[in-house]
Amino acid sequence: MKIYDIIILGAGASGLMCAANLSKKKSVAIIDVNEKPAKKLKISGGGKCNITNASVKLENFDGECELIAKVFKKFSRDKLLEWLDRNRVELELRKGRYYFCKRSSDDIIELLKRSTKHSELILNHKVISVKKDNDVFTVATDKGSMQAKKVVVATGGESFKSIGASPIGLEIAKSFAIEVKDFAPALVGLTLQKEQFWMKELSGLSCYVQIKIEDRVIDEEMLFAHKGISGPAVLSTSLYWKKGEISINFLPNKSVLELTKASKKLVSSVLPLPKRLAKALLNAVGCKDKECSKLTKEEKSLLNNLHRYTFAPAGNFGFTKAEVSRGGVLAEELDFATLEAKKVKNLYFIGEVVDVTGELGGYNFQWAFSSGYCCSKYIN
């Protein structure tokens, strides 16, 4: 049986980036369960793929800061942008912070395919297990086995099961006694307690909010959905929410008391929100929709709750609606410089399978590209 220098499990952003930067002198195989590579890149961002963000900071991630900092020092957002520009992948900046492919996610997929031509791409193979005997790994798939001197696990998380997502990366880690945190849905909508069911009746409406979760504040659009609440602000909030309360400011950068000061208009008319939402919020905080000038001191106090509407979500929409998975191989199990497992020489973990998860906005693809690059530079 042929023994490859390196086998990469997963033809997603991290796996392909790793392969793209490996020496052409190495014999490399990339194994993926799908019939085509980079399926998540293909469908992300409505087919235009939010690749990275104008501002990439440690506080945008849930994970071990030292590991994230070390990886980004080697391959930063600027280096990713330079690489894409050098290879003529045109990007567009949306809302002053989100980098998307200008034409289509096919642009970056084609670049990755060109850059990995020296590798053998083995598709439609489901990885079953990885074992090591002496210095050789055996990768068992549903269609046979392959061997390699080094194995890079880039199998991603558990969301998007329709494109082959599974917890196989964690199963491989566990088989080598490497500690993991089981995957949980992240960047996902939140469901509601009975007291907040009024939000479901606003399905389809959106507004700009500020959400406070523990010591973090997230500013973005929130969407009311049939199952609960969603939209960019809520998806990023879900990354940090386990249980307990969140607080929503429905009027960020505005003062509800100033808006209602001495006006003869109804409160719902002066609030810069969709009328249906304004009326529902007034009802939720227990304030009548009346002429602003006639508001009592107690009613003004109730209105202030529009800046801090606090409640505990019931749960989330689950893996079927999650953009990514939170959890993965624990950072302390890896060499921060190389992403090699400390317990198993020549076994590496990169991308979403590592316990590093970013907020919505290109952060997770940035981590995937950066971790894939870092790993390749070490195993070359």
N, C-alpha and C positions, 0 to 999 in steps of 0.2 A: 504493500500500500504506500502511495506517495505520502511523504511527510512535508507539509507546507512549513514555511518559516513562520507564517502568521495566519490564523483564521480569525476573521471578524464576524461576530454573530449580530446581524442586524444591518440592513442597508438603508438606515435612516440618516438624519443629519449628522449625528456624531460618528457613526460607523463609516459613512462615506468620506467625511472630512478626515478621519484618521487614515483611511486608505489612500486618499488623494495626496497625502504628504509623506507617504512611505517611499523608500528607495525603490526604484524600478528593478533593482538587482534582487529584491526579495521576492520569494514566491508567496503570493497572498491570495486567499480565497475569502469572499464575502458571502455569507449564507443568509437568506431571508425567506420568510414564510410566504410572502406575496409573489405575484407574477411579474411585478414591476418594482423597481427600487423607489425609495423616497415618497411613499404614498402619503405620509402625513404632511410633508412639505407641499405636495401637490394640492391637497384640499384645504390647507390652512389659509386663513384670511380671505375667504371667498375666492380662492384660486390665485391670490396675489402674494400670500405668505408674508406675515409680519416678521422680518428677519432679525431685527434688533431695535434698540431704542436710542434716542438722542442722548439720554442720560442713563448710564448703567452704573449703579451704585450697590454696595453690599446690602444696604437696607431694602433693596428691591427683591431680596431673596430670603427664603426660609431654608437655612442650612448652616453648616460650619463656616464661619466667616474667614478663618485662616486658609481653609482649602480653596474657597471661592476666590479670595484675593490672590493666592499663588497662581491659580490657573489663569485669571484675567491679566495678571502681570505678564505672563508669557504670550498670551494672545488676547488682546483687548478688543473693545468695540472698534477703535480706530484701525487696528490691523485687519479686522474683518472687512471694514468698509474699503480699505486700501486694496485688499485682495479682490473684492468684487469689482471695484473700479478698474483695476488692472486687467481683469478678465471681461470687461465690458458688460457687466450686469448692471443695468440702469435701475436706480432706486428712486422712489418718491417719498417725501417726508409729509406725513399727515398729522394734522393738529399740532404741528411743531415738535412732535416727539416720536412718532411711530414710522419706522422705515419699512416700506413695502416694495416688492418688485414692481417696477413701473408698468411693465406689460403683463407678465404672467410668472407664476412660480416655476414654469417650465424653464425660464432663463437660468435660474440657479441649479435646477435639476440637471439640465444639459451640461452646465459647467462641471458639476460633480461627476457626471458620467464620463465626460472627456478626461477629467483628472484621474479617474480610476481605471482607465483602459488597460493598464498594466496588471490589474488584478483580475482574478477569475470570479465572475459573478454567478453564484449558484442560487437560483430562484425556485420558488414552490417547494422548499424544503423546510419542514417544521423541526426545530431542534428539540430533542427529547432529553438529552443529558450531556454532561461533560465529565470525563474522568481523566485522571492522570496516573500514568504508570512510569516510574522512574522520571525521565525528563520529557516524556512525550504525552500530549493530551489527545484523547480520542473524543471526537464530537459525534454523538449518535443522532441521526435524524430519522424521520419516517421513511426515508428512501435510501438508507445506507449510512455508513460511517466514514469519517475523514480524520486525519491526524495532523497535528501541528506542534511545533516547538513552543509557540506562544499563542494564547487565545485572548481576544479582546471582546468583552461582553458589552454590546451596544444595543440591547434588545428593547429598550424603552420601558414604558410603564404599562398600566392595565386599562387605560382609557382607549377609546376607539377600537373596540373589539371587532368591528366590522372590517378593519384593515389588519387583522391578525394580532392585535395587542394581547399580551398575556403576561403572567407573573414568572415566566420561565427564567428570567435573569436572577430573580430572588431565589428560585429553586436551585439554580446552579450554585449560587453563593452559599446557601444553607448546606448543600451536599459537601462543601469543603469546610464546614463549621465556621463560616464567615457570618457575623451578626448583621441582621437587617431589620429595618422597620417596615412592616407590611404596608403595601400600597393602600392609599385611601383617595377618593375622588378629590380633585382640586381644580381651581378655576371653573367653578360650577355654580349654578343657581342655588338659592337657599329656599327651603320650604318654611311654612309659617305655622305658628300656634293659632288656635281658634280665634284669639283676640285680635289677630292681624289679618283675618280672612277678608276684611274689607279691601285689602290691597289686590286680591285676585279679581275683584270686580273692575279694576282699572287696567286689565290686561291690554297691552298694546301701547299704553302711555309711557313716556320716558321723561326724565328731568335730570338736570345736573345736580349732584349732591356731594356732600362730604361725609364719609363714613368713618367713625372712630371705632377701632377694634384694639383692645388693650392699649399699648402705647403708640399705635400707628394711626395715621390719618390718610385716607385715600380719597382723592378728588377725581370724579369722572361721572359719566352718565349711568343712571340706574334705570332699568326697564322693569315694568310691572308685567308679570307673566301669569298664565293660567294656573301654573303649579306653585307660584310664589313670586320671588323677586330675582332678577337677573341683570344683565348688562355689565359693562366693563368694571364699574365700581364694586358691584357685588361679587363678580368673579374673582377679583383680586382679594377682596375681603375673605372669601371662602378659603383662601390659602392659609390664613392665620386663625380662622375660627374653628374651634373644636367643640366647645359648648359654652353656654353663658350668653351674656348680652352684647349687643352691638348698639351703637348710637348713630342716628342719621340726622344730619343737618340739611333740611330741605331748602334752606335759604342761605347758602354759604356766601360770604362777602356782602351780605345785606343785613339790615336790622329790621326785624318785623315791627318793632315799636316805632321806628322812623317811618316805615311804609304806611302805618295806620294812623300816624299822628294827625289829629285835627281834621281828618278827611270826612266828608259827608257821604262818601261812597261805601258800599258794603265791603266787608273785610275780604271776601272772596274775589272782589273786583280789583283790589289794589295789590294782592299778592301776585308776583310775576311767575305764576304757575298755570298750567292748563286748568280751566275753571272746574272741571270735574274732579281733578286732584285737589284743588284748593278746598272745595266743599267737603271732600272726604277727609282731608287732614283736620279741618276744623272740628268735624264730628269726632274724629279719633282722639283729639286732645280735650274734647269736652267744652268747646267754645262755640257759642251761637254765631251764625253768620248775620251780623247786624251792622248798622252804620258805625264806622270807625270812631266817630266823635262821641258815641254813646257807650263805648267800652268801659267796663268797670275796672278797678285796680286788679281784682281777682281774675277777670277775663284776660287782661293784658299779661298776667303771670302765666295763664294757660297758653296764650299765644307764643310765649317764649319757648314752649316745648317743641315748636316747629324747628328750632335750632338744635334740639337734642331729643329727638323721638327715640326712646330706648326700649328695646325688647329683645327677647331671646328667640332666635330662629329654632324651628323644630328639627331640622336636618338639612340634607342637600338633595339635589336631583339625581345623584348616583353616577356611576361610571359611564352610563350610556350618554350622559350629557356633559361629562367632564372633559375639559380641554387637555388636562394633564393629570398625572398621579403624584401625590405627595408621598414621601417615604422612599425606601430603597436601601442600598448597601450603606451602612453607617460610615461616616467620614473617618472615624478613628480606625477603621479596618484597612484604610488605604494609605499608601505613601502619597503625601500631598503634592510632591513634585512630579510624580510619574503616573499616579492612579493605579499602581500595581497593588494587588492584595498583599498585605504584610505576611499573611499566613501561607500564601501559595505563590511561589516564585513563577514569573512569566504569565500570570493571570491578571487581567486588567478589567476595570469597570469604568465606563464613560457614559455621559449623557444622562437621560432621565432615570436610568436604573440606579444612579447614585442618589443618596438622600440630600439632594439640592433641588429646590423648586423655586422658580421665579414668578413674579406677579404677571398679570396679563400685559402684553405690550412688546413682545419680541424677546423677552428676557430668557425664556427657556430655549429658544433656538440659539441665542448667543452662548448660553452655557454648553449646549450640545456641540457647536462648532469649536468653541474654545477648549473644551475638555478633549475632544477628538484630536485636535491639533497637538495639544500638550503630550498626550499619550504617544502619538506618532513620532514626535521628536526624540522621545526617550528610546523607543524600541527599534528605531532605524539602524 
